[in-house]
């Protein structure tokens, strides 16, 4: 599903215009991005949690040459689905 698909779905389900639907979807994404940028956790009941974690720098290897390299410290985004989402997904595959 793409952002355009989300906008179309909001448009069809709410009765808002396509422009209004696009603005709503953009506002939600902007809010999520800014919250995560600030290092805050996002918890959506029945869906899951988005968390920004700090990773320390570490030593690694270039798999092609075998040379040791320094992997810099960075922030990563993790997502942990809720039990509700997990059960919905698993029911559909059985």
Steps between C-alpha positions, in 0.01 A plus 500: 500500500633843407427845637273558199309183592458628857370834373256322269379281786446800729319676216266205440427428866454853634338695219762777527637635174820347364687817590372490859579128522856564377542777759379270779739222400789748469421651843502156663833408337653837594388457860646148514830619344541797735417289806759237404756770413469624859577148623150445635322165486176457306249247633193427290256274684413190301785566255839525671788714623757704309817568701824683410804325649861613524763259364860534615785506251658158446759315300390314191649336194468573131367164374675538163849590624497381861637840610389625841287814493343724761121504486391840633248557778152567374134508586274223372124467481339181628141384477344243728151387398230466765353163592176607328681566169700177530185295556317667208792428268532139619126432467509604134791267414352191661 
